[in-house]
Amino acid sequence: MPFSITRNLGSVIAKKSRPAITIWNRLEGRPRAENFDRALRAEVRDALWMLTRQWQMGEFRGDDAGSPIDVKVHLETTKLQKYQAVLGPVEPFNDQIPLEAHVERMALAIAQGGHEIALDLRLLLGRQWLKLIRSVSPAPLVAEQFIGQYPIHVPDPTDLADAPTCAHPEAWSSFAAVATRRMDGVKLLDHLASAGNHAYDGIPALVGMEAQVDVVAERFGRWFRRVFHQPAGPGAWQKERLEYQFAVSAPYGEAEKVLAAEEYYQGHLDWYNFDVDPTRETLGDLDPAAVPPKPHTLSMLPTQATFNGMPNTRWWRFEDSRTNFGDIKPDTTDLAKLLLIEFGLVFANDWFVVPFTVPAATIAEIRGMAVTNVFGERTWVEAAGRGDDDDWQRWAMFLVSIRGEGHQPADRSLLLPPAARQVLEGRPLEQVMLGRDEMANMVWGIEQTIALPSGDPANGREAAEQTRAFFEADLERRLGAPPEPLPPAEGAKIRYKVMSSVPENWIPLIPVHVEGDNREVQLQRAAMLRIMEGDTAPTPEPVRPRTSLLRPGLEDTPPTGYLLHEEEVPRAGTVVSTSFERTRWNAGRAFVWLGVRKQTGRGEGSSGLAFDYLADVPPPKD
């Protein structure tokens, strides 16, 4: 093949004046043995190159690269030993009961305004008693005599006192179906509550079996207290604030550490519900037999904190894809997401765990921690949350705050309350919406859900309409004819009205001055009058609330008023509800109690209430 010599090869290549075909050979390893172990090692022959790559990637910049190998922790633990509700006495702390059940428990309402309610509860207790008494005497006569001694109330539609039952067909039918046929167990329980009373009183069929009946009556009372957790005295519910308030304490030095919870309404208790109360050194009297704080000294190997998809810090290793950091799309204001990304990508391998099991109902505080690394260097680690409690630059997690504005050292203890892990919440039995009505310049307690006398929840607006229809029908029965409104003046097209009306489930809360103060006001429960056309009664009856949330004081003798702090009803409103709660505690025991929840409302409302207005007169009928 002829060829020619190119004398200026560099310029030819730069100008690409002559076409050419470029070929090359790839160098690759071809093992000639059946063992691939050495070929898969990917050995590095140039160690200096690897060191320079590590220097280039910044792996040599760490000045504290020693990993911790030993940790000594000195801490103290103390048990909660006292409990006090906001209006109750100081009592021993009982860690055998979930703290939510002990704090939230409300008394079951079995009567309202002298009227029997909670039919479902009455039937439940009656069935349980008849089941227990069969072990003493299975004779049918015994059950018949108990039903006759403690009968279910028979509602009378002609008696206005039975209006809460007879106004609602479903409640009326429930009472009528079981009246004279089933036993009222609540009446028996009330009878046994008085000293000197016995279950066999008035039951001739149990003569000669009194001792056995007393044993069964004791079992009956224990069963009720076990099934429904009831308060033994004043509870922690603060009706003026619509929240629970209580305090607990534990021995601390020569005094006690008092922790107060003043704004609890969320439904789950944890460390963030408590604040240290520095104004009280003890909760009640100091107990000389109290168990002092117990010191602990731990020495253990620290364990690195890991999580799924944690990035590997070594250059030649790859992590799994179970955590996709690339799919996290935070905005500039998503501080929590940014902190999460920084933790996962930058400081992920800087966290170590030193485990210590803290029993429930315990306050633990670390006094000191010494860390020894692999080079034998010992470092004294101080708490990140130390310093002034009011310092806005101080940040810590799981630490309680100190009440007040005094500059005091931050409390570094960890509180582990005996709270329930999970609570099952039933449907609301009662629900009240507290909202502001700027047009009428009033605050209303709107009963959105009420508990019927049968025990079933019902729509508050529908129940109010049924109640008013019942009273209007009773007025028509007493008059003998439908009531006629007063006729307007001849030829009049408008009529002057002093005030309009609102639905009966709207309970007014009017502002009143706080005693001794001319500027501060509170909200006081009031009542709208039930005014009906044609009613000749000299004084109309006031409309009373149907929910226990708005009835504080009405069951007292004599009845008292109800005041609510104005700041508890913000512009967005407040929703308060009651429902049954259930949880399972240690040893498998289940607790059921009636609790209250508070949530933020949905804004203002309008009742349509108007004063001094003109209404159109409808044209006369042909």
C-alpha positions, 0 to 999 in steps of 0.5 A, spaced: 500 500 500 503 506 497 503 511 502 506 518 503 510 522 509 507 528 512 512 533 513 508 538 518 503 533 521 501 538 527 498 543 522 494 537 518 491 534 525 489 541 527 486 543 520 483 536 519 485 536 512 486 529 511 481 524 513 483 518 518 480 512 521 482 512 529 482 505 532 484 503 539 485 497 544 481 497 551 485 494 556 481 489 561 483 484 566 482 477 563 482 472 569 485 465 567 483 462 573 476 459 576 477 463 582 474 470 582 476 472 589 482 476 587 479 480 581 473 482 585 477 485 590 478 492 586 485 493 590 488 499 590 496 499 588 497 506 589 496 508 596 498 515 596 493 516 590 487 514 595 490 518 601 490 524 596 483 523 594 481 523 601 485 529 602 481 532 596 474 530 599 475 533 606 476 527 610 482 529 614 479 536 616 476 533 623 480 535 629 476 530 634 475 524 630 476 520 636 469 515 637 466 515 643 468 508 647 465 509 654 460 513 657 459 514 665 452 518 667 450 520 673 443 521 674 437 521 679 430 519 679 424 521 684 417 518 683 411 522 683 408 521 690 402 527 690 396 529 686 392 535 687 386 537 683 384 544 682 379 544 687 380 538 691 385 536 697 392 533 696 392 525 695 397 520 694 399 519 687 396 513 684 400 510 678 396 504 677 391 508 674 392 512 667 393 519 669 388 521 663 383 517 667 384 520 673 384 527 671 379 527 666 374 523 669 367 527 670 361 524 674 356 521 670 349 525 670 343 521 672 338 527 673 337 533 670 333 539 673 329 533 677 328 529 671 331 522 670 336 521 664 341 516 662 336 510 661 341 506 657 346 507 664 339 505 668 338 499 664 345 496 664 346 497 672 339 493 672 341 487 668 347 487 672 344 486 678 339 481 676 344 477 674 348 477 680 342 476 685 341 470 681 346 467 685 343 468 691 336 466 689 334 464 682 326 465 683 323 469 678 319 472 684 325 476 686 326 479 679 319 481 679 320 484 686 326 488 684 323 491 678 317 493 682 321 496 687 326 500 682 321 501 676 323 505 670 320 512 670 313 512 666 313 519 662 306 523 662 305 527 656 300 531 659 306 533 665 310 539 663 316 536 667 316 530 662 317 535 657 325 533 656 323 526 654 316 526 651 318 532 646 322 527 643 319 521 640 325 516 640 326 518 647 319 517 649 318 510 646 325 508 649 322 509 656 315 507 654 318 500 652 321 498 658 317 502 663 314 497 669 318 491 665 325 493 667 329 495 673 332 501 674 339 500 677 341 507 678 335 507 683 338 501 687 345 504 687 343 511 690 339 507 695 345 503 697 349 509 697 346 511 704 348 509 710 344 503 713 341 501 707 341 494 704 339 491 697 334 487 700 330 492 703 323 492 701 324 485 698 320 479 702 322 474 697 330 475 700 328 474 707 333 469 711 338 471 705 340 478 708 348 476 709 348 473 702 345 479 699 350 484 702 356 480 699 352 481 692 351 488 693 358 489 695 360 486 688 355 490 685 358 496 687 365 494 686 363 492 679 360 499 677 366 503 680 371 498 675 367 499 669 366 507 670 371 511 673 368 516 677 371 522 681 371 521 689 371 528 690 372 535 686 375 534 679 380 537 675 375 540 670 375 548 671 369 550 668 370 558 668 376 556 664 374 550 660 380 546 661 383 541 666 388 544 672 392 540 677 398 539 680 403 533 682 409 533 686 415 529 687 421 529 693 427 533 691 432 535 695 429 537 702 423 539 699 419 537 693 418 539 686 411 541 684 409 541 677 403 544 675 398 543 669 394 549 668 391 548 660 390 541 659 384 540 654 388 536 648 386 529 651 393 526 651 398 528 657 405 528 656 411 532 659 409 539 655 403 539 659 407 541 665 411 547 668 415 547 674 411 552 680 417 555 683 412 559 688 410 552 692 416 548 695 411 543 697 404 540 695 401 540 701 404 538 708 411 535 707 411 528 708 417 525 712 416 518 710 417 520 702 422 516 698 428 521 697 431 521 690 435 515 688 442 516 685 444 512 679 451 511 676 451 508 669 457 506 665 456 503 658 458 503 651 455 508 647 451 506 640 450 510 634 443 512 632 441 510 626 435 510 621 433 507 615 436 510 609 442 513 613 447 516 608 454 513 609 459 517 611 465 513 607 466 515 600 466 508 597 460 505 600 453 506 598 446 507 602 440 504 601 434 507 598 429 507 603 429 514 605 429 519 599 432 525 601 431 528 594 423 527 594 423 532 600 421 539 597 421 544 603 419 551 602 424 557 605 419 557 611 419 550 612 424 550 618 422 543 621 424 540 614 430 544 613 432 541 620 431 534 618 435 534 612 441 537 615 440 532 621 440 526 616 445 529 611 450 533 615 450 530 622 447 523 621 453 520 624 454 524 630 449 522 634 450 516 640 445 513 644 446 511 652 440 508 654 437 508 661 430 505 662 425 510 666 419 507 670 413 511 669 411 516 674 418 518 674 422 525 674 429 524 672 435 529 672 442 528 669 447 530 674 453 529 669 456 525 663 463 523 662 465 521 655 471 517 653 474 516 646 478 511 643 484 515 644 483 515 651 481 523 652 475 524 656 470 530 655 465 533 660 459 534 656 454 539 659 446 539 657 444 543 651 438 546 655 442 549 661 442 557 662 437 562 664 430 559 663 427 566 660 433 566 655 430 566 648 436 563 645 436 557 649 433 551 646 432 544 648 427 538 647 423 534 653 424 539 658 419 543 662 419 550 663 418 554 669 412 558 671 413 566 672 418 571 669 424 570 674 431 569 671 432 562 674 436 556 672 433 552 667 430 546 669 433 540 666 429 534 669 425 529 664 418 528 666 415 521 664 408 521 666 404 515 667 399 517 661 395 512 656 399 510 650 392 510 646 385 512 648 379 510 644 374 516 644 367 515 643 362 519 639 360 526 642 355 525 647 354 533 648 357 538 644 357 546 645 359 551 640 361 558 644 361 563 638 361 571 638 355 574 634 358 581 632 351 583 629 348 582 636 354 584 640 353 577 644 356 571 645 352 564 644 353 557 647 350 553 641 348 546 643 350 543 637 349 536 640 345 534 646 344 527 650 337 525 650 334 522 656 335 515 653 342 516 653 343 517 645 346 523 642 341 528 638 342 534 634 341 540 638 337 544 633 332 538 632 331 537 639 330 544 640 325 545 635 321 538 638 321 541 645 318 548 642 313 544 638 311 540 645 310 546 649 306 549 643 302 543 643 301 543 650 298 550 650 293 548 644 291 543 649 290 548 654 286 553 650 282 548 646 284 551 640 290 553 636 292 560 639 291 566 634 296 572 634 294 579 635 291 582 629 294 588 626 291 595 626 286 596 620 290 597 614 297 597 617 302 594 613 308 594 618 308 592 625 313 594 631 317 588 635 321 589 641 325 583 640 326 577 635 327 570 637 332 565 636 332 557 636 332 554 643 339 551 643 342 558 643 344 560 650 346 567 651 352 569 655 352 576 657 358 580 659 358 582 666 363 586 670 368 583 675 367 584 682 371 590 684 373 592 677 370 597 673 373 595 666 374 587 666 368 583 664 366 576 664 361 572 661 355 570 665 350 565 663 343 568 661 336 565 658 332 567 653 324 567 655 320 561 651 314 566 648 309 563 645 303 566 641 296 566 645 300 564 652 296 567 658 302 566 663 304 572 667 311 570 666 314 566 660 318 560 662 326 561 661 329 556 656 335 552 660 341 549 657 340 541 656 348 540 656 352 539 662 357 543 659 352 549 660 348 547 666 354 548 672 350 551 678 343 549 675 343 543 679 345 546 686 340 548 691 339 554 691 341 554 683 347 558 682 350 562 676 355 560 671 361 565 669 366 564 664 372 568 662 371 572 656 378 570 653 376 563 653 371 565 647 376 568 642 374 571 635 374 564 632 370 561 637 371 554 641 368 547 641 367 543 647 365 536 647 364 530 652 365 523 650 366 516 653 374 515 653 377 508 654 384 505 654 387 499 657 392 499 662 398 495 665 396 488 667 390 488 662 385 492 665 381 497 661 378 504 664 372 507 661 371 515 663 367 521 661 372 526 659 371 533 656 375 536 649 376 543 647 378 545 640 378 551 636 371 554 632 370 556 625 369 563 626 363 568 628 356 566 627 350 570 627 343 569 631 339 574 627 337 577 634 334 584 633 331 589 637 326 595 636 325 593 628 319 593 624 316 587 621 312 586 615 304 584 616 302 579 611 296 580 607 289 578 609 287 571 606 281 571 602 
